[in-house]
């Protein structure tokens, strides 16, 4: 496996999230790099995730899709290889 793939993907995600949240970079991830805060990230997710979509309703109980995605971003943010 190409070891640069996770790093490149994570950097692209970090930059995209900062841009999509209006420049929020209040939190720090692995390597001391800035990341958007949870409030701005969850606000962005709430704007792009349609709660009426069929996929949104497919879940384990209880569901909190935005929190699920945020928790995944926290894991990605702190990824170290």
TORLUM-208389 format. One record per residue (C-alpha): x, y, z; residue number from 1. Coordinates in Angstrom, 2 decimals. Layout:
N
east=X	north=Y	up=Z	num=NUM
...
END
This chain:
81
east=0.00	north=0.00	up=0.00	num=1
east=1.18	north=3.49	up=-0.80	num=2
east=2.06	north=5.08	up=2.56	num=3
east=1.57	north=8.62	up=1.22	num=4
east=-2.12	north=7.99	up=0.43	num=5
east=-3.48	north=8.43	up=3.97	num=6
east=-1.37	north=11.52	up=4.58	num=7
east=-2.36	north=13.11	up=1.27	num=8
east=-6.02	north=12.32	up=1.80	num=9
east=-5.98	north=13.65	up=5.34	num=10
east=-4.26	north=16.87	up=4.28	num=11
east=-6.78	north=17.36	up=1.46	num=12
east=-9.63	north=16.74	up=3.90	num=13
east=-8.16	north=19.15	up=6.47	num=14
east=-7.77	north=21.95	up=3.91	num=15
east=-11.24	north=21.30	up=2.43	num=16
east=-12.87	north=21.42	up=5.86	num=17
east=-11.12	north=24.66	up=6.76	num=18
east=-12.25	north=26.23	up=3.49	num=19
east=-15.81	north=24.89	up=3.81	num=20
east=-16.15	north=26.22	up=7.36	num=21
east=-15.19	north=29.75	up=6.40	num=22
east=-11.59	north=29.45	up=7.55	num=23
east=-12.17	north=27.98	up=11.01	num=24
east=-8.92	north=26.49	up=12.28	num=25
east=-9.39	north=26.63	up=16.05	num=26
east=-8.40	north=23.08	up=16.93	num=27
east=-5.16	north=21.20	up=16.58	num=28
east=-4.61	north=17.74	up=15.14	num=29
east=-1.65	north=15.40	up=14.78	num=30
east=1.54	north=17.23	up=13.92	num=31
east=0.17	north=20.49	up=15.33	num=32
east=-1.80	north=21.28	up=12.19	num=33
east=-4.94	north=23.41	up=12.52	num=34
east=-8.40	north=21.88	up=12.00	num=35
east=-11.89	north=23.38	up=12.20	num=36
east=-13.72	north=23.15	up=15.52	num=37
east=-16.59	north=20.76	up=16.15	num=38
east=-19.21	north=23.51	up=16.08	num=39
east=-18.22	north=24.72	up=12.61	num=40
east=-17.78	north=21.19	up=11.27	num=41
east=-21.15	north=20.02	up=12.61	num=42
east=-22.81	north=23.16	up=11.21	num=43
east=-21.33	north=22.35	up=7.78	num=44
east=-22.49	north=18.73	up=8.02	num=45
east=-25.96	north=19.85	up=9.00	num=46
east=-26.13	north=21.99	up=5.88	num=47
east=-25.03	north=19.23	up=3.50	num=48
east=-26.68	north=16.17	up=5.04	num=49
east=-30.37	north=15.96	up=4.10	num=50
east=-32.25	north=14.51	up=7.05	num=51
east=-35.10	north=13.48	up=4.73	num=52
east=-32.81	north=11.36	up=2.53	num=53
east=-33.42	north=7.60	up=2.63	num=54
east=-29.77	north=6.98	up=3.52	num=55
east=-30.00	north=9.29	up=6.52	num=56
east=-32.70	north=7.09	up=8.02	num=57
east=-30.64	north=3.89	up=7.70	num=58
east=-28.84	north=3.56	up=11.00	num=59
east=-28.31	north=1.82	up=14.25	num=60
east=-30.32	north=3.21	up=17.16	num=61
east=-29.95	north=5.82	up=18.47	num=62
east=-28.86	north=7.90	up=15.51	num=63
east=-26.93	north=11.13	up=15.36	num=64
east=-25.40	north=11.22	up=11.91	num=65
east=-23.63	north=14.52	up=12.34	num=66
east=-22.00	north=13.35	up=15.56	num=67
east=-21.00	north=10.07	up=13.89	num=68
east=-19.23	north=11.95	up=11.09	num=69
east=-17.59	north=14.36	up=13.55	num=70
east=-16.24	north=11.43	up=15.61	num=71
east=-14.82	north=9.89	up=12.44	num=72
east=-13.15	north=13.22	up=11.57	num=73
east=-11.60	north=13.29	up=15.07	num=74
east=-10.06	north=9.87	up=14.43	num=75
east=-8.82	north=10.94	up=10.99	num=76
east=-7.45	north=14.20	up=12.44	num=77
east=-5.29	north=12.33	up=14.93	num=78
east=-4.11	north=9.64	up=12.49	num=79
east=-0.41	north=8.84	up=12.81	num=80
east=1.35	north=6.28	up=10.68	num=81
END
